Amino acid sequence: MANTLSGKKVLVVGGTSGMGFSTAKFSLLDHAAEVIVASSTKERVDSAVARLEALISEHKLKGKVSGFVVDAMKPEAVKELMAKVGELDHLVWTATGEIRFNTFKDVNLQEQRDMFDARFWGLATAAQVAKFRPGASITHTTGTILHRPQPGWGLLCGGAGAVDALTRGLAIDLAPVRVNCICPGAVRTELWRMLPQEMLDLRMEELTKKLPVKHVADGDEVADAYLFCMKCRYVTGQTIVVDGGGVLV
């Protein structure tokens, strides 16, 4: 019988948009018993829960969905969230903090801390206090900027490297809980919302031409990788690259 998420409880921090929301959606479609989404604003959480409830109704699914507001950059808030959700089968972490691009000499280092706080310390805090059931997993997120730095992305590259290394360390410290990381390339999600639509369309067109697959993924496509890590009992300590061809984009 094919492995599914039937009967499993899944928490997706950063699950109200992009790859996180797609992972929450496909977890329900894969028959998870309970999916919990968490994000920084009540508006986003309420919207995501409503969309997921509509999905449950449309497909006559048995799973249930709930949502919590959490500031992933604050350890106490993360600890409070983990206490509320109780025992878990799978923790998915796609929270990023606010990403800012600038030349390194001009960047405000203090303003960049929230990205590291959300991606690294937020995850570490959750992993430390979470209550996991047998067969549990953690799947979190880095990016291909780790392998292909670009001007103005130096600090983002550093944070990506720290998250990548944390994967292997936690896989040992938390065993037999499995810990893996997804490393997406260019993905069309709400993360690009800081760009004007005309500029975004131009950027997507440029990427499409450069990538060997001639296609920029959306969150739904990348969600497959998160579900694989949740369901495959024989993978841990791995960073899985999900990219359209490994070119400098």
WOPE-V389137 format. One record per backbone hydrogen bond with DSSP energy under -0.5 kcal/mol. NH is the residue of the N-H (numbers start at 0). CO is the residue of the C=O. E is the energy in kcal/mol with one decimal. If there is no record, write none. Layout:
NH CO E
NH CO E
This chain:
4 29 -1.4
6 30 -1.2
7 4 -2.6
9 7 -0.5
9 33 -2.8
10 89 -2.5
11 35 -3.1
12 10 -0.6
12 91 -2.8
13 11 -0.7
13 37 -3.5
14 11 -1.2
14 37 -1.2
16 13 -0.8
19 16 -0.9
20 16 -1.7
21 17 -2.2
22 18 -2.2
23 19 -2.2
24 20 -2.7
25 21 -2.6
26 22 -1.7
27 23 -1.7
28 24 -2.1
29 25 -1.2
30 27 -2.0
31 26 -2.4
32 4 -0.5
32 7 -1.3
33 7 -2.0
34 63 -2.5
35 9 -3.1
36 65 -2.3
37 11 -2.1
38 67 -1.6
44 40 -2.1
45 41 -3.0
46 42 -2.1
47 43 -2.6
48 44 -2.6
49 45 -2.2
50 46 -2.2
51 47 -2.3
52 48 -2.5
53 49 -2.0
54 50 -1.7
55 51 -2.2
56 52 -2.2
57 53 -2.6
58 54 -2.3
59 55 -0.6
59 56 -0.6
60 55 -2.3
63 32 -1.9
65 34 -1.7
67 36 -2.1
69 38 -3.1
71 69 -0.9
73 70 -2.1
74 72 -0.6
76 73 -0.5
77 73 -2.0
78 74 -2.6
79 75 -2.2
80 76 -2.1
81 77 -2.4
82 78 -1.9
83 79 -1.8
84 80 -2.2
85 81 -1.3
87 130 -2.5
88 8 -2.2
89 8 -2.0
90 136 -2.5
91 10 -3.2
91 89 -0.5
92 138 -2.6
93 12 -3.1
93 91 -0.6
94 12 -0.9
99 97 -0.5
101 151 -1.2
105 102 -1.1
106 102 -1.2
106 103 -0.5
108 106 -0.9
111 107 -1.0
112 109 -1.2
113 110 -0.5
114 111 -0.8
115 111 -0.9
116 112 -3.0
117 113 -2.4
118 114 -2.3
119 115 -2.5
120 115 -1.3
121 116 -2.3
123 119 -2.6
124 120 -2.5
125 121 -2.3
126 122 -2.8
127 123 -1.8
128 124 -1.7
129 125 -1.9
130 85 -0.5
131 129 -0.7
132 87 -2.8
135 132 -1.4
136 88 -1.7
137 177 -3.0
138 90 -2.7
139 179 -2.2
141 181 -2.6
143 183 -1.8
145 142 -2.0
146 143 -1.2
147 143 -2.0
152 149 -2.2
156 152 -2.4
157 153 -1.9
158 154 -2.5
159 155 -2.2
160 156 -2.1
161 157 -1.9
162 158 -2.2
163 159 -2.1
164 160 -2.2
165 161 -2.2
166 162 -1.3
167 163 -0.8
168 164 -1.6
169 165 -2.9
170 166 -1.8
171 167 -1.0
171 168 -0.6
172 168 -2.4
173 169 -2.9
174 171 -0.5
176 173 -2.3
177 135 -2.1
179 137 -2.6
180 237 -2.8
181 139 -3.0
182 239 -3.0
183 141 -0.6
183 181 -0.6
184 241 -2.4
187 216 -3.2
188 186 -1.2
191 188 -1.6
192 189 -2.1
193 190 -0.5
194 191 -2.3
199 195 -2.7
200 196 -2.8
201 197 -1.8
202 198 -2.4
203 199 -2.7
204 200 -2.0
205 201 -2.2
206 202 -2.5
207 203 -2.4
208 204 -1.7
209 205 -1.7
210 206 -2.6
212 243 -1.5
213 210 -1.7
216 185 -0.8
216 214 -0.5
218 187 -0.6
220 217 -0.6
221 217 -1.5
222 218 -1.8
223 219 -0.6
223 220 -0.8
224 221 -1.5
225 221 -0.9
226 222 -2.3
227 223 -2.1
228 224 -2.0
229 225 -1.9
230 226 -2.3
231 227 -2.7
232 230 -0.8
234 231 -0.9
236 178 -3.1
239 180 -3.2
239 237 -0.6
240 238 -0.6
241 182 -2.2
242 240 -0.6
248 246 -0.8
